[in-house]
Structures are given as structure tokens and as C-alpha cells.
Amino acid sequence: MLIASRQKAVIASVKAGIAEKFRIKDLGRARFVLGI
């Protein structure tokens, strides 16, 4: 899942919300995005 925002606080909030329900792993910044 790719989470994008200009504000780091928004990204952190979304990740925290997802982590409450699912086990997640942060793989860092996306280097390449395959647009399908």
C-alpha cells in the first residue's frame, strides 16, 4: 500500500490507524511506482 501526503503528520496518522487493525511493515520511500 502506498500512502502519499505532503504532510508527514498525515502519513504517520494513517499508518497508526492501519497498525491498530493489521500487522504492518514500513518499507520506506517508494523508489518506483508501477502505474497499473
N, C-alpha and C positions, 0 to 999 in steps of 0.2 A: 504494500500500500504506500503510495506517495502522498505525503502531506505537504502542502505548499502554502506559505504566507509570507508577507514582508515582515511581520512582527513575530519575533521569537517567542513571546509570551503566548501567542495564539497556538503556535505549534506545540509548546510544552503543555498547554491546557488540553488540547486534543489528544496528545499522547497519553496524558494522565487518565483521561476519561476512558480511552480504549484499554489501558492497562488494568483498570478496575475490573473489567469483564474477561479479558483474554491475556494470555501469556505473550508478551511481545519482545522483540529484539530490535534495537536501533542499529541499522547498518550504516548510518552516517549519511553524508550528502550523496545524492544521485549523480553519477558521472555520465550516465547515458540513459535516455528515456526512449523506449520503443513506442512510437505513436501508432497504436492499432485502433 
